[in-house]
Amino acid sequence: MVTKKIAVLFSGSGTNLEAILQKLHGKIFGDIKIEVVMTLTNKPDAGGIEKAAKYGLTSVVIDNKKFASREEFDVALVDEIKKYDVDLVVLAGFMRILTPIFTENLRAINLHPTILPLFKGAHAIEESYKSDMQVGGITVHWVSAELDGGKIIAQKTFSRKNRTFEEWEAKIHKLEHKLLPKTIVEILKKDQ
């Protein structure tokens, strides 16, 4: 049995972090065991800190506001994450644009709340809802230096069905909590 170690990065309430902890942390999938060995946030007041604590994890806080540049912040991120010797870094609502300092030194995936390559960036849910698209969805992709531009690993869609914005957003989050953990398992099993 091989233990695969992941780091989860978040900026907000940590609902995707919690889904990962519930579904994967300490669990066995075939011949691998998955451990979340590190949780990290750039926001000292992020709700995910409390969610991680429920699982005995003390989140590392690296406040991006304390750095003069994105590059300096990314150096601090990479240095901290490398201490944990992780197999995969998972961005689960980590609201930072990362530089090559991060993307060239860590193997990371990101969860994005729309169908890429459409609707990139922080306002993607609203933009996708306001569009003429008859489907919404989510994407898991490799992190690259291009914002929301890395190779797509997995996507899931749903039909518009006259949903309100709140229903649209709720559907996205429901899908995220299923697809991200499933994709993490698939990636780590392929590594064998």
C-alpha positions in Angstrom: 0.0 0.0 0.0 1.4 3.4 -1.0 0.4 6.6 0.8 -0.2 9.5 -1.6 0.1 13.0 0.0 -1.8 16.0 -1.1 -1.8 19.7 -0.2 -5.1 21.6 -0.5 -5.0 25.4 -1.0 -8.1 27.6 -0.4 -9.1 31.2 0.0 -12.6 31.1 1.3 -15.2 29.0 3.1 -13.5 25.8 2.3 -16.5 23.8 1.1 -14.4 22.0 -1.6 -11.7 21.4 1.0 -14.3 19.8 3.3 -15.5 17.6 0.5 -11.9 16.4 -0.1 -11.4 15.8 3.6 -14.7 13.9 3.9 -14.2 11.7 0.8 -10.5 11.2 0.6 -8.5 12.0 3.8 -7.2 8.7 5.3 -9.2 6.6 2.9 -8.0 3.7 0.8 -8.6 3.4 -2.9 -7.4 0.1 -4.3 -3.6 0.0 -3.5 -3.3 3.7 -2.4 -4.1 5.6 0.7 -4.7 9.3 0.4 -3.7 11.7 3.1 -4.2 15.5 3.2 -0.9 16.4 4.8 -1.2 20.2 4.4 -3.9 22.8 4.1 -2.9 26.3 3.2 -4.7 29.6 2.7 -3.8 33.2 1.7 -6.6 34.6 3.9 -6.1 34.7 7.7 -9.9 34.7 8.2 -10.8 32.0 5.7 -13.6 29.7 6.8 -11.7 26.7 5.5 -9.3 27.0 8.5 -12.1 25.9 10.8 -13.1 23.1 8.5 -9.5 21.7 8.3 -9.2 21.9 12.1 -12.2 19.5 12.4 -9.9 16.9 10.8 -6.9 17.8 13.0 -5.2 19.9 10.4 -3.7 23.2 11.3 -3.8 25.4 8.1 -0.7 27.3 7.1 -1.6 31.0 6.5 0.6 32.9 4.0 -1.1 36.3 3.6 -0.5 37.5 0.1 -0.9 41.1 1.3 2.4 40.9 3.1 4.4 40.4 -0.1 5.5 43.1 -2.5 4.9 41.0 -5.6 3.2 37.8 -6.9 6.6 36.3 -7.4 7.7 36.8 -3.8 4.4 35.3 -2.6 4.8 32.3 -4.9 8.4 31.7 -3.6 7.0 31.5 0.0 4.2 29.2 -1.2 6.6 26.8 -3.0 9.0 26.8 -0.1 6.3 25.9 2.4 4.6 23.3 0.2 7.9 21.5 -0.6 8.4 20.9 3.1 5.5 18.4 3.0 6.8 16.3 0.1 3.4 16.1 -1.6 2.4 14.1 -4.6 -0.2 16.6 -5.7 -1.3 20.2 -4.9 -5.0 20.9 -5.2 -6.3 24.4 -5.7 -9.8 24.3 -4.2 -11.1 27.9 -4.4 -7.6 29.4 -4.1 -8.1 32.8 -5.6 -4.6 33.8 -6.7 -3.1 34.2 -10.1 0.1 32.1 -9.9 3.4 32.8 -11.6 5.9 30.3 -13.2 7.7 30.2 -9.9 4.7 28.2 -8.6 3.6 26.4 -11.9 7.1 25.2 -12.8 8.0 23.9 -9.3 4.8 22.1 -8.2 2.4 19.6 -9.8 -1.0 21.2 -9.2 -4.6 20.9 -10.3 -7.3 23.6 -10.1 -11.1 23.4 -9.8 -12.8 26.0 -11.9 -16.6 26.7 -11.7 -17.3 26.9 -15.4 -16.6 25.1 -18.7 -13.2 26.1 -19.8 -11.8 27.5 -21.9 -14.9 29.8 -21.7 -15.4 32.1 -18.7 -12.0 32.4 -17.1 -11.2 34.3 -13.9 -12.9 35.3 -10.7 -16.4 36.2 -12.1 -16.8 33.1 -14.1 -20.0 31.8 -12.5 -21.8 35.1 -13.1 -20.5 35.4 -16.6 -21.6 31.8 -17.5 -25.0 32.3 -16.0 -25.5 35.6 -18.0 -24.4 34.0 -21.2 -26.6 32.4 -23.9 -25.0 29.0 -23.0 -27.6 26.3 -22.5 -25.3 24.4 -20.2 -23.2 25.3 -17.2 -20.5 23.2 -15.6 -17.2 22.8 -14.0 -13.6 22.0 -15.0 -10.6 20.4 -13.3 -7.4 21.3 -15.1 -3.6 21.3 -14.6 -2.3 24.6 -13.3 -0.2 26.5 -15.7 1.2 30.0 -15.9 -1.8 31.0 -18.0 -4.9 31.9 -15.9 -7.3 29.0 -16.1 -5.4 27.8 -19.1 -3.8 24.5 -18.2 -4.7 21.2 -19.8 -8.2 20.1 -19.0 -8.4 16.8 -17.0 -12.2 16.5 -16.4 -15.4 18.4 -17.0 -19.0 18.0 -15.9 -22.0 19.9 -17.4 -25.7 20.4 -16.5 -28.5 21.9 -18.5 -29.8 25.5 -17.9 -33.5 24.5 -17.2 -34.7 28.0 -16.3 -32.5 28.0 -13.1 -32.2 31.1 -11.0 -28.7 32.4 -10.4 -28.8 30.8 -6.9 -29.8 27.4 -8.3 -27.1 27.7 -11.0 -24.5 28.4 -8.4 -25.7 25.6 -6.1 -25.6 23.1 -8.9 -22.0 24.1 -9.7 -21.0 23.6 -6.1 -22.8 20.2 -5.9 -20.9 19.0 -9.0 -17.6 20.4 -7.7 -17.9 18.3 -4.5 -18.2 15.1 -6.5 -15.9 15.7 -9.5 -12.8 17.1 -7.7 -12.4 14.2 -5.2 -13.0 11.7 -8.0 -10.4 13.4 -10.2 -7.8 13.5 -7.4 -8.2 9.7 -6.9 -7.9 9.0 -10.7 -4.7 11.1 -10.9 -3.1 9.5 -7.9 -4.0 6.0 -9.1 -2.4 6.7 -12.5 0.8 7.6 -10.7 1.3 4.0 -9.6 
